[in-house]
Amino acid sequence: MNMRVAGVVVLYNPDFKKLILNICSIISEVEMLFLIDNSDSICIKVDDLCKLSNNIRYIRNNENCGIAKALNQGAIEAIKEGFEWLLTMDQDSYFSDNLFFKTFLSFQDKTNVVIFSPSFRIESQQLSQDNKYVDTDYVITSGNIINLSIWNKLGGFRVDLFIDEVDTEFCFKARKNGFRIVFFEHIYMVHQLGVSYKVNSIFTGKEFLRYEHPPQRYYYMTRNRLIIIREYIFIYPSKCLVKLLHFPRMIYGIIAYETQRKQKIFYILKGVFHFFIGKKGALLM
């Protein structure tokens, strides 16, 4: 059976060279690729992108509408064009081969599967050789192939979260409704988690790689994580407890290793406050 697969890449002030690498790694695997641009201003060479393939569709929002709304836009456009599946990608992620797509196409029982997802790595990471898949409860958004019929039944991605925990909320919602999430442990996508740098542990002195985010990002991480905990604590108690225990670890990491500490703690506290008063959507500066 021929399955029609489209792709969507959400853009926000992208690095053009990394974006080209992203597009070139997936463009031959999808029939159509939607580029949804949330950038503050025009910062990419649209004509050069479209020269890569006749199947690229560029949509500019003229503002940052958030990851959830942009992904929904891509899904809606794909459904209009008759596609059954949608590959969702971040702008700085890419595949080094087509193994994920070949495995997806050859997977026999797609019944009730809402998401097929690869593992991810940084470029220097050692790869696992285990050739297997597992059913899981949640995965990150980038690199997923989503069943658009089930996406539609679930109401899409939750726009009021804007960014952060959008992937977790969609996965929890899908699992609550009895749908499967299939995770290929042996297939890798290269993915960037944020600004990375090496630091020495204040306890052991050993060097490790740490990822840092802008201050405003901690607002969404805090507020949305609390929303997820409140709404799913009785359905996924252990996973929500892990998210709750992440807060002291996050605060400790900021104080011990990161820059802009005051601003980041301020946005964490603001995220807590907005959670309690029910503020959702984008943070107005």
Helices and strands as residue ranges (DSSP letters): E 5-11, H 16-26, E 32-37, H 46-51, E 56-60, H 67-80, E 85-90, H 99-106, E 113-121, E 133-135, E 144-147, H 148-154, G 159-161, H 166-176, E 180-190, E 195-200, E 207-212, H 215-232, H 237-257, H 261-277
